[in-house]
Amino acid sequence: MPIYEYKCKACDKRFETLVMGGSTPECPSCNSRDLSRLMSACGFISKSSGPGNETQVKSSSSSACGSCSSSNCSSCGV
């Protein structure tokens, strides 16, 4: 049972909800079922052994390069 993020087209409320089976969620503010499902940022941690056996931890919210503090590495290409 996945958790999806939605935006209500009627009142512009953004919310997350657990979707069970083929059920259609409704907006918790206005009870509308006219919703858009949004792309959510995934939250995961990938651990791998790097050179020299140190552990490298990467996730969608951390920078993969050590030269910047940005979480979006489009500027450095990593």
C-alpha positions in Angstrom: 0.0 0.0 0.0 1.9 3.0 -1.3 1.7 6.6 0.0 1.1 9.1 -2.8 1.3 12.9 -2.8 -1.7 14.7 -4.3 -2.8 18.3 -5.1 -6.4 19.1 -5.1 -7.6 20.9 -8.3 -10.5 22.5 -6.4 -8.7 24.1 -3.4 -5.0 23.7 -4.3 -4.3 21.8 -1.0 -1.3 19.4 -1.2 -1.4 16.3 0.9 -0.1 12.7 1.2 -2.3 9.7 1.7 -2.1 5.9 1.9 -3.9 4.4 -1.1 -5.4 1.0 -0.4 -6.2 -1.2 -3.4 -8.1 0.6 -6.2 -9.6 3.2 -3.9 -9.7 6.9 -5.0 -8.6 9.3 -2.3 -10.3 12.6 -1.5 -9.0 16.0 -0.4 -9.0 16.2 3.4 -9.9 20.0 3.1 -12.8 20.0 0.7 -13.6 16.3 0.1 -13.1 16.7 -3.7 -11.9 13.8 -5.7 -10.6 16.0 -8.5 -6.9 15.4 -7.7 -3.5 15.4 -9.5 -1.0 12.9 -8.3 2.4 14.6 -7.9 5.9 13.3 -8.3 7.4 12.8 -4.8 11.0 13.0 -3.9 12.1 9.5 -2.9 13.8 9.2 0.4 16.4 6.4 0.4 19.9 5.7 1.6 22.3 3.6 -0.4 25.3 2.4 1.4 28.3 0.9 -0.4 31.9 0.2 0.3 34.2 2.7 -1.4 37.9 2.6 -2.0 39.8 2.0 1.1 36.8 0.3 2.7 35.2 3.6 3.9 31.5 3.7 3.7 29.9 6.1 1.2 26.3 7.2 1.9 24.2 8.7 -0.8 20.6 9.8 -0.7 18.3 12.0 -2.8 18.7 14.8 -0.2 22.5 14.9 0.0 25.1 16.1 -2.4 27.1 13.4 -4.2 30.2 15.6 -4.6 32.3 17.0 -1.8 33.0 20.3 -3.5 29.5 21.9 -3.0 26.7 21.8 -0.5 23.9 21.8 -3.1 21.3 19.0 -3.0 20.8 19.5 -6.7 24.0 18.8 -8.6 23.0 20.1 -12.0 25.6 22.8 -11.6 28.5 20.4 -11.2 27.2 17.5 -13.3 27.4 14.8 -10.5 
